């Protein structure tokens, strides 16, 4: 799992967006 700041996360669906530290596109 890439390190970064969690931008948004849905714990029910176990799905979310991470803002990578290297500035690449959201994963």
DSSP file (Angstrom, degrees, kcal/mol; ACC not computed):
  #  RESIDUE AA STRUCTURE BP1 BP2  ACC     N-H-->O    O-->H-N    N-H-->O    O-->H-N    TCO  KAPPA ALPHA  PHI   PSI    X-CA   Y-CA   Z-CA
    1    1 A X              0   0    0      0, 0.0     2,-0.1     0, 0.0     0, 0.0   0.000 360.0 360.0 360.0 127.8    0.0    0.0    0.0
    2    2 A X        -     0   0    0      1,-0.1     2,-0.2    16,-0.0    25,-0.0  -0.357 360.0-116.5 -67.5 143.4    1.5    3.3   -1.0
    3    3 A X        +     0   0    0     -2,-0.1    18,-1.3    15,-0.0     2,-0.3  -0.560  61.8 103.3 -78.3 143.7    2.3    5.7    1.8
    4    4 A X  E    S-A   20   0A   0     16,-0.2     2,-0.4    -2,-0.2    16,-0.2  -0.969  70.9 -57.2 167.9-177.4    0.3    9.0    1.8
    5    5 A X  E     -A   19   0A   0     14,-2.0    14,-3.6    -2,-0.3     2,-0.6  -0.741  49.3-121.9 -90.6 132.4   -2.5   11.0    3.3
    6    6 A X  E     -A   18   0A   0     -2,-0.4    12,-0.2    12,-0.2     3,-0.1  -0.638  28.8-178.1 -76.0 118.8   -5.9    9.4    3.2
    7    7 A X  E     -     0   0A   0     10,-2.3     2,-0.3    -2,-0.6    -1,-0.2   0.880  68.2  -9.8 -84.6 -42.3   -8.1   11.8    1.3
    8    8 A X  E     -A   17   0A   0      9,-1.6     9,-3.5     2,-0.0     2,-0.4  -0.968  64.7-175.4-158.0 139.6  -11.4    9.9    1.6
    9    9 A X  E     -A   16   0A   0     -2,-0.3     2,-0.7     7,-0.3     7,-0.3  -0.986  17.0-156.3-147.0 134.1  -12.2    6.4    2.8
   10   10 A X  E  >> -A   15   0A   0      5,-4.0     5,-1.8    -2,-0.4     4,-1.1  -0.909   9.0-169.6-107.1 105.7  -15.4    4.3    2.9
   11   11 A X  T  45S+     0   0    0     -2,-0.7    -1,-0.1     1,-0.2     5,-0.1   0.779  82.9  58.9 -69.0 -26.1  -14.9    1.7    5.6
   12   12 A X  T  45S+     0   0    0      1,-0.2    -1,-0.2    -3,-0.1    -2,-0.0   0.929 118.6  28.9 -67.4 -44.0  -18.0   -0.2    4.6
   13   13 A X  T  45S-     0   0    0      2,-0.2    -1,-0.2    -3,-0.2    -2,-0.2   0.503 103.1-129.3 -93.1  -5.0  -16.8   -0.8    1.1
   14   14 A X  T  <5 +     0   0    0     -4,-1.1     2,-0.4     1,-0.2    -3,-0.2   0.938  68.3 124.9  53.2  49.6  -13.1   -0.8    2.1
   15   15 A X  E   < +A   10   0A   0     -5,-1.8    -5,-4.0     2,-0.0     2,-0.3  -0.990  26.3 133.4-138.6 142.9  -12.5    1.7   -0.7
   16   16 A X  E     -A    9   0A   0     -2,-0.4     2,-0.4    -7,-0.3    -7,-0.3  -0.975  45.9 -92.9-170.8-176.6  -10.9    5.1   -0.6
   17   17 A X  E     -A    8   0A   0     -9,-3.5   -10,-2.3    -2,-0.3    -9,-1.6  -0.950  26.4-162.9-119.3 136.1   -8.5    7.6   -2.1
   18   18 A X  E     -A    6   0A   0     -2,-0.4     9,-1.3   -12,-0.2     2,-0.9  -0.957  14.5-142.8-117.9 136.0   -5.0    8.2   -1.0
   19   19 A X  E     -A    5   0A   0    -14,-3.6   -14,-2.0    -2,-0.4     7,-0.1  -0.847  30.0-133.1 -96.8 103.7   -3.0   11.3   -1.8
   20   20 A X  E >   -A    4   0A   0     -2,-0.9     3,-1.3     4,-0.3   -16,-0.2  -0.192   5.4-130.4 -64.3 147.6    0.5   10.0   -2.4
   21   21 A X  T 3  S+     0   0    0    -18,-1.3    -1,-0.1     1,-0.3   -17,-0.1   0.786 106.0  60.6 -65.7 -28.1    3.5   11.7   -0.8
   22   22 A X  T 3  S-     0   0    0      1,-0.1    -1,-0.3     0, 0.0    -2,-0.1   0.496 113.5-115.5 -82.5  -1.2    5.3   11.9   -4.2
   23   23 A X    <   +     0   0    0     -3,-1.3    -2,-0.1     1,-0.2     3,-0.1   0.615  66.4 141.0  83.6  11.5    2.6   13.9   -5.7
   24   24 A X        -     0   0    0      1,-0.2    -4,-0.3     3,-0.0    -1,-0.2  -0.153  62.1 -63.9 -76.7-179.3    1.5   11.4   -8.3
   25   25 A X        -     0   0    0      1,-0.1    -5,-0.2    -6,-0.1    -1,-0.2  -0.204  66.6 -83.5 -64.6 157.1   -2.2   10.8   -9.2
   26   26 A X              0   0    0      1,-0.1    -7,-0.2    -7,-0.1    -1,-0.1  -0.272 360.0 360.0 -59.8 144.7   -4.6    9.5   -6.6
   27   27 A X              0   0    0     -9,-1.3    -1,-0.1    -3,-0.1   -11,-0.1   0.387 360.0 360.0-101.4 360.0   -4.6    5.7   -6.2
